[in-house]
């Protein structure tokens, strides 16, 4: 069992979820409006069908949506013993019992054409349903320039990532790439926070605009760059873009990107600082809790707000979380009690 704090703001509950594991050193609240209340329990259970597998590893699940009587999730799948998404493709599964049991349905998105930005791997997907269409956002890499046999080196200088999108009329696909070029690429200015990595899309529709949150890493930090990952956002009028980046990062030390809506607020997790932030406009975030306790790793939530026309004002508080163990990467289900 794990524990997580429940935050109360002006009469409604904010669920504070974390993608990190840490020791709680006493949470602090930056604004007197926000107060800590009771500690609640946080339980894990088997995600049947997406658990330990001797042949394949699965990681980096999307947020979850419901279509009809089925819940859908997308994720990265690799041949064991590889556990890194840089060698993966995107698959999907469905559940009819709120994520306790899953049935893998097949590949949702394979590799792009030879030489394209997504010709070596596609991974870390997320989903948005908008005006009857299903938009699958994903991170991608191409082979390392100059490497024999189109190999991928995963170096710290030239192996940049990009974010692409594919669209379908059904959650079961087929998903078709909207264009051969990515939606979002790394900055060409070395000192920018996203000059090496743009990765890990999380979607939100606010004030009629599509907000694409992502994690950025600067090339100037080299191999240690993951320690300085920051969350950024790019905004568009339509899901297929064009997306315009906000000029500055929004949150420091935000390695895993997790955003969700609670009433009219936007909540965000900053993984490396083990903190929860809140925003009225989805751009300007304020700290409301730090020094979080051990919580699920890289969670994806069931987010009704990602479903077309769903007027839900809160999240139910369950989803899937990544586990790694002795070369295995798999999912467990989490639930707040």
Secondary structure, DSSP 8 states (H G I E B T S, - for coil): -EEEEEEEETTEEEE---SS---------SSTTEEEEEEEEEEEEE-BTSS--SSEEEE----BEEETTEEEEEEEEEETT---GGG-EEEEEEESSTTSB-EEEEEEE---STTSTTSSEEEEEEEEEETTEEEEEEEEE---TT-GGG-----SSS---EEEEEEESSTT---EES-SS-SEE--SSTTSTTSSEEEEEEEEEETTEEEEEEEEE-GGGGGGGGGG-EEEEEEESSTT---EE-SS-SBSS--S-EEEEETTEEEEEETTTTEEEEESSSSSEEEEE-S--S--EEEEEB-GGGSTT----S--SEEEEEEEETTEEEEEEEEE-
